[in-house]
Amino acid sequence: MVRSLLLLSTFACVLACFSLFAGVPCMASPDPEPPSWASFEPASFLDVFLTPSLATNVFDYSLALGPDAEIVLGATTYDVNWVQAYFVVSQDEVTDFTATNGTTVTDWRWESKSLPGRISGWMGDGTSRLYPGSDKDLGFGSFDITGNAVLSGLHVAYQVGPTEETGFYKGELPVIPEPAGLLTLVCGLGGVGGMMWRRRK
């Protein structure tokens, strides 16, 4: 009888200890970024540009939305209403890179959860947004993506029928061609056209 009571009390003690510590989270190493920061969905962008292309030790960029800015999700294209954030996002969501805030952005705040990290950039405060037909200068204090694959990430609002949808999306952004580059392209095409015309004569 005494032995049964002893076993019962031991079991009750173990059960009480388990109940006490069951709600205590494990001391695991923290993730550098919360899950919401890792939820950039893949997309393609039309008439949205980042100049120059992302590169180590390039510190000054310009994000521009053309008048016909669009986002392509799957096989469907939507008009972009506004962009309220620009981030550099690790393409594989695992590899870290180094980026620090520059001084060219005044109305967007710097957002980076760790250094090095996987997501760093700027977020507009309140109604500070970039609309189609406008641009914004973005500055890094330091930027090193050597050996790392990174993409541009945007917080985008787009129009789905009468509804405005928002989300975080990542993808490649093309560069606005420089006037000299455009002139070279036009001259090159003109030369090719002239040669073809002479051959036909």
NUKOLNU-331772 format. One line per 4 residues: number of its first residue (from 1); their letters; for each residue x, y, z of N, C-alpha, C, CB. Coordinates in steps of 0.02 Angstrom, whole numbers, plus 32768, in hexadecimal, padded with zeros to 4 digits. Glycine has a CB too. Example, Ala and Ser with C-alpha at 12.3 -4.5 7.8 and 13.67 -1.06 7.14 Angstrom:
BEGIN
1	AS	8294 7EE4 8186 8267 7F1F 8186 8294 7F5B 8186 8235 7F20 81C4 | 8282 7F90 8162 82AC 7FCB 8165 8285 8002 818A 82C0 7FE2 811E .
END
This chain:
BEGIN
1	MVRS	802A 7FC4 8000 8000 8000 8000 802C 803F 8000 7FD1 8000 803D | 805F 803E 802C 808C 8078 8031 80B1 8081 7FEF 80BE 806E 806C | 80C5 8047 7FD2 80EA 804B 7F93 80BE 8067 7F5C 8103 8005 7F7F | 807E 8056 7F5A 8050 8071 7F28 8046 80BC 7F30 800C 804D 7F2D .
5	LLLL	8041 80D2 7F70 803A 811A 7F7E 8079 8140 7F69 802B 8126 7FC8 | 80B3 8121 7F73 80F2 8141 7F61 80F8 8148 7F15 812E 8118 7F7C | 80E5 8113 7EF1 80E6 8116 7EA8 80B4 814A 7E8E 80D6 80D1 7E8A | 8079 814D 7EAE 8045 817C 7E99 805C 81C4 7EA4 8004 816F 7EBE .
9	STFA	807B 81D1 7EDE 8092 8215 7EEC 80CC 8229 7EBE 80A8 821A 7F36 | 80F7 81F9 7EAD 812E 8207 7E7E 8113 8219 7E3A 815E 81CA 7E79 | 80E1 81F2 7E24 80C2 8200 7DE4 80A0 8244 7DE3 808E 81C9 7DD3 | 807E 8256 7E19 805D 8297 7E1E 8090 82CF 7E1D 8034 829B 7E5E .
13	CVLA	80CA 82C4 7E3D 80FF 82F7 7E3D 811B 8302 7DF7 8137 82E2 7E6D | 8127 82CA 7DD3 8141 82CF 7D8F 810E 82F2 7D62 8151 8289 7D73 | 80CF 82E2 7D6A 809A 8300 7D43 8096 834B 7D4F 8057 82DF 7D51 | 809E 835F 7D90 809B 83A6 7DA1 80D6 83CC 7D82 809C 83AE 7DED .
17	CFSL	8111 83AC 7D84 814C 83CC 7D66 8144 83D4 7D1B 818B 83A3 7D75 | 8129 83A1 7CFB 811D 83A5 7CB3 80EC 83DC 7CA1 8103 8362 7C98 | 80B7 83E2 7CC9 8085 8417 7CBE 80A4 845B 7CC7 804A 840E 7CED | 80D1 8462 7CF6 80F0 84A2 7D05 811D 84B9 7CCC 8119 849D 7D45 .
21	FAGV	8143 848B 7CAE 8173 849E 7C7B 815B 8495 7C33 81B2 8476 7C84 | 811F 8479 7C2B 8106 846C 7BE8 80FD 84AC 7BC0 80C4 8446 7BEB | 80E9 84E2 7BE3 80DD 8521 7BC0 811C 854B 7BB6 80AC 854A 7BE5 | 8155 8535 7BCE 8193 855C 7BC6 81B2 854B 7B83 81C4 854D 7C01 .
25	PCMA	81BD 857D 7B58 81DA 856E 7B16 8222 8557 7B1C 81D7 85AB 7AE9 | 8237 852F 7AEC 827C 8517 7AEB 82AB 8551 7ADB 8284 84DE 7AB7 | 82E6 854E 7AF5 8317 8583 7AEA 833D 8576 7AA9 8348 8587 7B26 | 8318 857B 7A71 8337 8571 7A30 8356 85B3 7A18 8303 8556 79FC .
29	SPDP	8385 85AE 79EA 83A4 85EB 79D1 8370 8612 79A9 83E2 85DA 79A6 | 836B 8654 79B3 8337 867B 7991 8344 8681 7947 8333 86C0 79AF | 830E 8684 7921 8312 868E 78D9 8323 86D8 78CD 82CF 867B 78B4 | 8353 86E8 78A1 8365 872E 7896 832A 8759 7880 839B 8732 7863 .
33	EPPS	82FB 873E 785A 82C1 8763 7846 8281 873D 7857 82C4 8772 77FB | 824D 8762 786D 820C 8741 787A 81F0 8722 783A 81D9 8773 7898 | 81C1 86F3 7840 81A5 86D3 7804 8189 8705 77D1 816F 86A3 7818 | 816C 873D 77E9 814E 876D 77BB 8182 878B 778D 812C 87A4 77E1 .
37	WASF	81C0 878E 77A3 81F6 87A9 777A 820D 8777 7746 8231 87BF 77A5 | 81FD 8739 774F 8212 8705 7720 81DA 86F2 76F0 8229 86C7 7746 | 81A4 8719 76EF 8169 8706 76C8 8164 872D 7686 812A 8712 76F1 | 819C 8742 766A 819B 8763 7629 818B 872F 75F3 81DF 8786 761A .
41	EPAS	8152 8738 75D2 813E 870A 759D 815F 871D 755B 80F1 870A 7596 | 8170 86EB 7531 818E 86FA 74F0 815D 871D 74C1 81A8 86BB 74D0 | 8177 874D 749B 814E 8772 746B 817B 878E 7435 8126 87AB 748E | 815C 87A7 7400 817F 87CC 73CD 8162 8812 73CB 817A 87A9 7386 .
45	FLDV	818C 8842 73B8 8176 8888 73B7 8181 88A5 7371 819C 88B1 73EC | 8151 88CC 735A 8155 88EF 731A 8154 893A 7326 811B 88D9 72EB | 8180 895E 7305 8185 89A6 730C 8197 89BB 7353 8144 89C7 72F6 | 81BE 8990 7374 81DA 899F 73B7 8225 8994 73B2 81B9 8972 73F0 .
49	FLTP	824D 89C5 73C6 8295 89C3 73B8 82BE 89D2 73F7 82A6 89F5 7381 | 82F8 89B2 73FD 8329 89C2 742F 836B 89D1 740B 8332 8988 7464 | 8384 8A0D 7413 83C0 8A22 73F0 83F5 8A3C 7421 83AF 8A59 73BC | 8433 8A22 741D 844C 89EB 73F2 8437 89A8 740D 8499 89EE 73EB .
53	SLAT	8451 8972 73F0 8444 892F 7409 8465 8925 744D 845C 88F9 73D7 | 8449 88F9 7476 8466 88EB 74B7 84AC 88CF 74B0 8439 88BA 74DF | 84DB 88ED 74D5 8520 88D7 74D2 8545 88EC 7510 8544 88F2 7493 | 8574 88C4 7526 859C 88D3 7561 85BF 8917 7559 85D0 889C 756D .
57	NVFD	85BE 893D 758F 85DF 897F 7593 85C2 89B3 7564 8628 8977 7585 | 8586 89A7 754B 855F 89DB 752A 852C 89F3 755E 853B 89C1 74E7 | 852D 8A34 756E 8507 8A4B 75A8 84C9 8A74 7597 8534 8A74 75D3 | 84C7 8A92 755C 848F 8ABE 754B 8466 8AA0 7512 84A9 8B03 7537 .
61	YSLA	8425 8A9A 751E 83F7 8A7D 74EE 83BA 8AAA 74E5 83E1 8A36 7504 | 8396 8A9E 74AF 8357 8AC0 74A4 8322 8A8D 7492 835E 8AF6 746C | 82EB 8A8E 74B7 82B2 8A62 74A9 827E 8A8C 7484 8293 8A43 74EB | 8269 8A76 7449 823C 8A9D 7420 8201 8A73 7409 8260 8ABA 73E3 .
65	LGPD	81C5 8A91 740E 8189 8A72 73F4 8174 8A98 73B6 814F 8A71 7429 | 8172 8A76 737D 8159 8A95 7340 810E 8AA1 7344 816A 8A6B 7304 | 80F3 8AC6 7315 80AB 8AD4 7317 8080 8A95 730F 8099 8B05 72E1 | 809D 8A60 72F4 8077 8A21 72E9 8091 89E9 7315 807A 8A0C 729F .
69	AEIV	80A5 89F9 7352 80C2 89C6 737F 808F 898F 738C 80D7 89E7 73C3 | 80A8 8950 7386 807C 8916 738F 80A2 88E0 73B4 8063 88FB 734A | 807C 88B4 73D5 8098 8879 73F6 8079 883B 73D6 808B 887A 7443 | 80A2 8809 73C9 808A 87CB 73A9 808F 8794 73DD 80B5 87BA 736A .
73	LGAT	8055 8778 73EE 8050 8740 741E 8035 8704 73F9 8023 8753 745B | 805F 86D0 73F2 804A 8697 73CA 8042 86AD 7382 8008 8679 73E5 | 8006 86A4 7367 7FF9 86B8 7321 7FCE 86F7 731D 7FD7 867F 72FC | 7FC4 8719 7356 7F98 8752 7358 7FBF 8792 7367 7F61 8748 738C .
77	TYDV	7FAF 87C7 7343 7FD0 8808 734B 7FA0 883A 736B 7FEA 8822 7307 | 7FB9 885F 739C 7F91 8890 73BF 7FB3 88D4 73BE 7F84 887A 7408 | 7F8C 8909 73BD 7FA7 894D 73C1 7FBF 895A 7408 7F72 8981 73AD | 7FFB 8978 740D 8017 898B 744F 7FFB 89CF 7463 8065 898C 744D .
81	NWVQ	7FDE 89D3 749F 7FC4 8A12 74B9 7FFB 8A3A 74DC 7F8B 8A05 74E9 | 8024 8A18 7504 805B 8A39 7527 808C 8A06 7542 8040 8A65 7560 | 80C7 8A1E 7553 80FA 89F6 7575 810E 8A1B 75B4 8139 89E9 7546 | 8110 89F7 75ED 811E 8A18 762C 815D 89FD 764E 80E4 8A10 765B .
85	AYFV	8183 89D3 762C 81C1 89BA 764A 81ED 899E 7613 81B3 8985 7680 | 822E 89A3 761F 825F 8981 75F4 828F 895B 7621 8285 89B4 75C7 | 8299 891B 7612 82C7 88F1 7638 82F5 88CB 7609 82A1 88C0 7665 | 8330 88BC 7622 835B 888B 7602 834F 8849 7627 83A8 88A1 7604 .
89	VSQD	833F 8815 7602 8329 87D5 7620 8358 879D 7609 82E1 87C5 760D | 836F 8776 7638 8397 873B 7627 836C 870C 75FC 83B1 8717 7666 | 8386 86F9 75C3 835F 86D1 7594 834D 868D 75AF 8385 86C9 7553 | 837A 866F 75D7 836B 862D 75F1 8350 862F 7638 83A8 8602 75EE .
93	EVTD	8345 866B 7654 8329 8675 7697 8353 8653 76CC 82E2 865A 7699 | 8393 8646 76BE 83C0 8626 76EE 8401 864D 76F4 83CE 85DD 76DA | 841C 8662 76BA 845D 8682 76B9 8459 86CA 76D2 847B 8680 7673 | 8487 86DD 76FE 8489 8721 7717 84B4 874D 76EB 84A3 8721 775F .
97	FTAT	84A7 878E 76EC 84D1 87C0 76CC 84D5 87FD 76FA 84B5 87D3 7684 | 8501 882B 76EA 850B 8865 7715 84F1 88A4 76F2 8555 886D 7727 | 84C6 88C8 7715 84AC 8908 76FC 849D 8935 7737 846D 88FE 76D0 | 84B0 8975 7731 84A0 89A6 7765 847F 89E3 7745 84E0 89BA 778D .
101	NGTT	845E 8A09 776E 8438 8A43 7756 8464 8A7A 773A 840E 8A5E 778E | 844E 8A98 7703 846E 8AD3 76E9 844A 8B11 7701 8471 8AD1 769C | 8457 8B49 76E0 843B 8B88 76F8 840D 8BAA 76C5 8472 8BB7 7709 | 83FF 8B88 768C 83D8 8BA9 7658 838D 8BA4 7662 83EA 8B8C 7616 .
105	VTDW	8376 8B78 768C 832E 8B6F 7695 8318 8B95 76D4 831B 8B23 769B | 82E9 8BC2 76CD 82D4 8BEA 7706 828F 8BD7 7720 82D3 8C33 76F3 | 8261 8BC4 76F4 821D 8BB5 770B 820E 8B6B 770E 81EC 8BD6 76DC | 8240 8B41 7703 8238 8AF8 770E 826A 8AE4 7744 8244 8AD0 76CB .
109	RWES	8256 8AB7 7771 8282 8AA2 77A7 82A8 8A63 7793 825A 8A96 77E8 | 82E5 8A5D 77AD 830E 8A22 77A1 82F3 89E7 77C8 8358 8A2F 77B3 | 82EF 89AD 77A8 82D7 8970 77C9 8309 8938 77BC 8290 895C 77AE | 8328 8920 77F1 8356 88E7 77EC 8358 88C6 7830 839D 88FC 77D3 .
113	KSLP	8347 8887 7834 8341 8866 7874 8382 884B 7890 8310 882E 786F | 83B5 8846 7866 83F5 882D 787F 842C 8841 784E 83F3 87DF 7887 | 8469 883D 7864 84A2 884E 783A 84DA 881C 7845 84BB 8896 7849 | 84EC 87F2 7815 84CB 87EF 77D3 8485 87D2 77D8 84F5 87C6 77A2 .
117	GRIS	845F 87D9 77A2 841A 87C1 77A3 8405 87A7 775F 83EB 87F8 77B8 | 83C5 8798 7759 83AA 877E 771A 837B 87AF 76F8 8387 873D 7727 | 8364 87E3 771E 8337 8815 7702 8349 8859 7720 82EC 8803 7712 | 8359 8888 76F5 8369 88CB 770C 834F 88FD 76D9 83B5 88D4 7716 .
121	GWMG	8336 8936 76F2 831E 8969 76C4 82F7 89A0 76E7 82F2 894A 768F | 82C6 89BC 76C4 82A3 89F6 76DD 8258 89EB 76D9 82B7 8A34 76B7 | 8234 8A08 770A 81EB 8A03 770E 81CE 8A49 7715 81D6 89D5 7749 | 819D 8A59 76EC 817D 8A9B 76F1 8155 8AA2 7730 8151 8AA7 76B5 .
125	DGTS	8158 8ADD 774D 8131 8AEC 7789 80ED 8B08 7775 8156 8B1F 77B6 | 80B8 8AED 7793 8075 8B06 7787 8061 8B02 773E 8070 8B4E 779E | 8054 8B3C 7720 803E 8B3E 76DA 8077 8B51 76AC 8004 8B70 76D2 | 80B6 8B4A 76C3 80EF 8B59 7699 80F9 8B1F 7668 8130 8B64 76C3 .
129	RLYP	80E2 8B29 762B 80E1 8AF4 75F9 80FD 8B0C 75B7 809B 8AD9 75EF | 810F 8ADD 758D 8128 8AEA 754A 80F1 8AD6 751A 816B 8AC4 753B | 80DA 8B06 74F1 80A3 8AFA 74C3 80BE 8AF6 747B 806E 8B32 74C9 | 8097 8AD6 744E 80AD 8AD2 7408 80BF 8B17 73ED 8076 8AB2 73DC .
133	GSDK	80F7 8B1A 73C9 810E 8B59 73AE 813D 8B7F 73DD 80D5 8B83 739D | 8151 8B60 7415 817D 8B82 7445 81B8 8B55 7455 8157 8B95 7485 | 81EB 8B72 7477 8225 8B4B 7489 823F 8B60 74CD 825D 8B52 7454 | 826E 8B3A 74E7 828A 8B47 752A 82D3 8B32 752B 8262 8B22 7561 .
137	DLGF	82FC 8B5C 754A 8343 8B4A 7553 834B 8B21 7593 836F 8B89 7555 | 8372 8AEB 758E 837E 8ABF 75C7 83C9 8ABB 75D3 8361 8A78 75B9 | 83DE 8ABF 7611 8425 8AC0 761F 843B 8A8B 7651 8439 8B02 7638 | 8473 8A6B 7643 8493 8A3D 7672 84CF 8A5F 7691 84A7 89FB 764F .
141	GSFD	84DD 8A50 76D0 851B 8A65 76EE 8552 8A33 76DE 8512 8A6C 7739 | 853F 89F4 76DC 856C 89BE 76C5 8541 8989 76A5 8597 89A0 7700 | 855E 8965 7675 8537 8933 7651 8566 88FE 7635 850D 8953 7617 | 855F 88C1 764D 858A 888A 7636 8561 884C 762C 85C3 887D 7669 .
145	ITGN	8557 8839 75EC 8532 87FD 75DB 855F 87CC 75B7 84F4 880E 75AF | 85A1 87D4 75C2 85D1 87A9 759E 85C1 875F 75A8 8618 87B8 75B7 | 85B8 873C 7572 85AA 86F4 7575 8563 86E3 7589 85D9 86D4 75A3 | 8538 8714 7593 84F3 8707 75A8 84C2 871B 7571 84E3 872D 75E9 .
149	AVLS	848E 86F3 7569 845A 8703 7539 8424 872B 755D 843C 86C2 7519 | 8417 8768 7546 83E4 8792 7564 83B3 87AA 7530 8404 87CE 7588 | 8378 87BC 7547 8343 87D7 751D 8328 8817 753B 830A 87A3 7513 | 8303 883D 7513 82E0 8876 752D 829D 8860 754A 82D5 88AC 74F6 .
153	GLHV	828B 887D 7583 824A 886E 75A3 8222 88AF 75AB 8254 884C 75E7 | 81E2 88AB 759A 81B8 88E7 759D 8179 88D9 75C5 81A6 88FE 7557 | 8162 890B 75EB 811F 8909 7608 80F1 892D 75D7 811C 892A 7651 | 80C4 8907 75B7 809F 8920 757E 8054 891F 758C 80AF 88F6 753F .
157	AYQV	8032 8953 7574 7FE8 8951 7570 7FD5 894E 7526 7FC8 8991 7593 | 7FA8 8920 7516 7F94 8918 74D0 7F49 890E 74CD 7FB9 88DC 74B0 | 7F2D 891C 7492 7EE5 891D 748A 7ECA 88DB 746F 7ED1 8957 745D | 7E9C 88BC 7493 7E7B 887F 747C 7E30 8890 7477 7E87 8842 74AD .
161	GPTE	7E1B 88A3 743A 7DD6 88B9 7432 7DCB 88F7 745C 7DA4 8882 7446 | 7D97 88F8 7486 7D8A 8932 74B1 7DB2 8932 74F2 7D41 8937 74C1 | 7DD9 88FD 74FD 7DFC 88F4 753C 7E46 8903 7536 7DF2 88AD 7556 | 7E62 8924 7569 7EAA 8930 756C 7EC9 88FB 7599 7EBA 8978 7586 .
165	ETGF	7EF7 88D5 757D 7F1A 88A1 75A3 7F62 88BA 75B2 7F1B 885E 757C | 7F7E 88A3 75EA 7FC3 88B5 75FB 7FE9 8876 760E 7FC5 88E9 7634 | 802B 8879 7606 8055 8841 761A 809E 8851 760E 8041 8803 75F3 | 80C9 8823 7626 8112 8829 761D 8127 87F9 75E6 8138 881B 7660 .
169	YKGE	814A 8813 75B4 815C 87EB 757A 81A6 87F6 7569 812F 87FB 753E | 81C5 87C3 754C 820B 87C8 753A 8215 87B3 74F1 8237 879C 7568 | 8246 87D2 74D1 8255 87C1 748C 828C 87EE 7471 8217 87C7 7460 | 82A2 87DF 7434 82D4 8808 7413 82B4 8849 73FB 82F5 87E1 73D8 .
173	LPVI	82D9 8880 7403 82C2 88C0 73E8 82F3 88D6 73B2 82BC 88F6 7420 | 82DA 88E6 7376 8307 88FD 7341 8322 8943 7350 82E3 88FC 72FD | 8357 8955 732B 8376 8997 7332 835D 89C4 72FB 83C3 8991 7330 | 8351 8A04 730C 833E 8A34 72D8 837A 8A40 72AB 8325 8A78 72F8 .
177	PEPA	8373 8A35 726A 83AC 8A40 723D 83C1 8A89 723E 839A 8A2B 71F5 | 8402 8A96 723F 841C 8ADA 723C 8412 8AF6 71F6 8466 8ADD 7251 | 840C 8B39 71EF 8404 8B57 71AC 843A 8B43 717C 8402 8BA3 71B1 | 8479 8B3F 7194 84B0 8B2B 7168 84A7 8AE4 7150 84F3 8B33 718B .
181	GLLT	848F 8AB9 717D 8483 8A73 716A 844B 8A6E 7137 8471 8A4A 71A7 | 8417 8A97 713F 83E0 8A97 710F 83F8 8AAF 70CB 83A6 8AC2 7128 | 8423 8AE3 70CB 843C 8AFE 708C 8466 8AC9 7067 8466 8B3D 7099 | 8490 8AA6 708E 84B8 8A71 7070 848C 8A3A 7052 84E7 8A52 70A4 .
185	LVCG	8457 8A28 7075 8429 89F5 705D 8408 8A0C 701C 83F4 89E5 7091 | 83F1 8A4B 701A 83D0 8A65 6FDF 8400 8A66 6FA4 83B4 8AAB 6FEC | 843F 8A7E 6FB0 8471 8A80 6F7A 8480 8A3A 6F61 84B1 8AA2 6F93 | 8486 8A0B 6F8F 8493 89C6 6F7B 845C 89A9 6F51 849E 899B 6FB8 .
189	LGGV	841E 89B5 6F65 83E5 899C 6F3E 83E2 89BE 6EFA 83A3 89A7 6F64 | 83F3 8A00 6EF9 83F4 8A24 6EBA 8428 8A09 6E8B 8400 8A6E 6EC5 | 8464 89F8 6EA6 8499 89DB 6E7D 8486 8999 6E5F 84D8 89D3 6EA5 | 8466 896E 6E88 8450 892D 6E70 841C 8936 6E39 8433 8902 6EA9 .
193	GGMM	83EE 8965 6E43 83BB 8972 6E11 83D9 898B 6DD0 8388 89A4 6E2B | 840C 89B7 6DD6 842D 89D2 6D9A 8450 899B 6D72 845E 8A08 6DAD | 8471 896E 6D95 8493 8937 6D73 8463 890A 6D4F 84BC 890E 6DA6 | 842A 88FC 6D70 83F8 88D1 6D4F 83DB 88F3 6D12 83BF 88BF 6D81 .
197	WRRR	83D2 8936 6D17 83B6 895A 6CDE 83E6 895A 6CA3 83A5 89A3 6CF1 | 8429 8961 6CB1 845B 8962 6C7C 8460 891D 6C5B 849F 8977 6C97 | 8457 88E9 6C82 845C 88A5 6C64 8422 8898 6C35 845C 886F 6C9C | 83E8 88B5 6C43 83AE 88AA 6C18 83B4 88CE 6BD6 836F 88C0 6C3C .
201	K	83DC 8904 6BD4 83E1 892C 6B96 8409 8906 6B61 8403 8970 6BA4 .
END
